């Protein structure tokens, strides 16, 4: 049968929806990914008490993940362009999960520090792989929804499953927090390897679905065209020389700065600077994460709805991102209220905005040169995650008194700068073509 006849027949068949199953796989993977980031914060009080680790060294252990996670983004992105997601994600999941299990048996500061560095390094390819999979499996008009759904997994892990880890520690000790989360990751690595395939090789995905993805801008043939050449400084120079890409790099740093405030200083802000008791602050602390979860889900659905209504890709992607970053500047309102309810309200609105802006990976998928998608994603995530290092340190200096207001102002200003980055630097949203 001629290829033309096959294509014609495929167009008459209802496309299967296996791509949404892939979206669920990514969502579960992100939940596991973020549980393995947050498990240390749950175990830390009991762990440090038992091992006699002072607060200075606890801070170093907390920072260990961020240093290696950022440092390995570019090498990780380079691997994503060369190693199929089925293989690379399986290896990364398996290795970081083994390191997580080993944390449950660590008995010294050095062991904890080294193992957290290992977890950070081994998780580095995760989000570039997510972007690679979505770009392969989803047409442009559905891509933001897919990214929004899997990104919401990070807030599910933080808002909903943290109490489960706390219960595990209370019932079985801090060691079990790491053993359980790492064990789940090992099991999921096996499932991912058994289940994941590229669109053309996925059991049950018919030709009509593959045609729908391809016609909608999905790069279903990406693996066949995967880069085989060794690392090239020229390629790195390309992804560091494009104004459009710098717009999303800087925007991601600003976006992540708000996220890392909530992941690090937020509980301290409520207890030390707002005088809330620990139990009350623990309950209230979940509200902004729930708001962010709602924001993430809204972002993808709203963006793809705009595309289906005829909006350009650029408008549909940039509107929730820029709007979300502007909404995040509402965090500054917390400086001008004393009521607990109003403080939490401003923080929840700000984190909702952060969630709404979180489909930034959709622009990596759309702007990056097709041959350098992984490397672009690696640079994007590297610069974005420098905020994991900078935010806790800068806030520590700004809050080194009785007032946290300068630190809140810093987060608000960065959110505004992030919005301006998308307005002034990104410009027209279209894939960067290389003259090769």
Secondary structure, 3 states (H helix, E strand, C coil): CCHHHHHHHHHHCCCCCHHHHHHHHHHHHHHHHHHHHHHHHHHHHHHHHHHCCCHHHHHHHHHHHHHHHHHCHHHHHHHHCCCCHHHHHHHHHHHHHHHHHHHCCCCCHHHHHHHHHHHHHHHCHHHHHHHHHHHHHCCHHHHHHHHHHHHHHHHHHHHCCHHHHHHHHHHHCHHHHHHHHHHHHHHHHHHHHHHCCCHHHCCCCCHHHHHHHHHCCCCCCHHHHCCCCCCCHHHHHHHCCCHHHHHHHHHHHHHHHHHHHHHHCHHHHHHHHCCCCHHHHHHHHHHHHHHHHHHHHHHHHHHHHHHHCCCCHHHHHHHHHHHHHHHHHHHHHHHHCCCHHHHHHHHHHHHHHHHHCHHHHHHHHHHCCHHHHHHHHHHHHHHHCCHHHHHHHHHHHHCCCCCCHHHHHHHHHHHHHHHHHHHHHHCCCCCCCCCC
